[in-house]
Amino acid sequence: MDNNIRGCYAEYLFGTECLKHNIIISYPLLDSSPYDCIVDTPNGLYKIQVKSSWKSEAKNRHTVSVNWNKSYSLNDVDFFAIYVKLYEGFFIFKNNGKRLCIRLNMKNDNSKFFNNFDFK
């Protein structure tokens, strides 16, 4: 599976997970949109950027680093949803407008973001 297919897979996997949580999801028609989808939650509409890590195992550790090429403004993206193959789920957290990478681990503070479809 190449990177483009992995990215598309993660986006649609996120969509099906949203549907499981009774969250309506919409996708933009243009692939040049700064966000990958919009979720319609009881708390409001949010623009989501989906990222992924496909490492299925970590040698002697449980931390996964995910990097991207640019920061996303607060006007363009509200939340990141990062699919981590190692944990077979999503870390969902607010965009701070500066982030270019994140280290994810189920044994630290990031675990509160794992499969957190509350969007708060």
Residue, then its C-alpha position, 0 to 999 in steps of 0.5 A: m500500500d503506498n502513502n496515498i492509499r494509506g492516507c485515503y484508508a485512514e480518512y475513510l476509516f475515521g469516517t466509519e468510526c464517526l458513524k459508529h459514534n453517531i457523528i455525521i461526517s462530510y468530505p470536501l469535493l476538492d482535494s486541495s482543501p486544508y482539512d480532510c473532513i467536517v464532523d457534525t457533533p452535538n458540540g458543533l461542526y469541526k474541520i478535521q485533518v486526518k494523519s496516520s502512522w502505519k508502524s505495526e510494532a515498536k521495538n522495545r517501546h510504545t511511542v509512535s512519532v507522527n510528522w507532517n510538512k506544514s502547520y495548519s492554521l486555527n482557521d483551517v483545521d480544528f482537530f487532528a485525528i491520527y490513526v495509529k496502526l500499532y494501537e488500531g485507533f485514532f488519537i483525536f486532539k485540538n489543533n494549536g496552530k503550530r504543531l508539525c509533529i506529535r509523539l503518541n503513547m498509550k502510557n502518557d497524557n496522550s492516552k486521554f485522546f485515544n478514540n476520544f470522539d467527544f471533540k471537546 
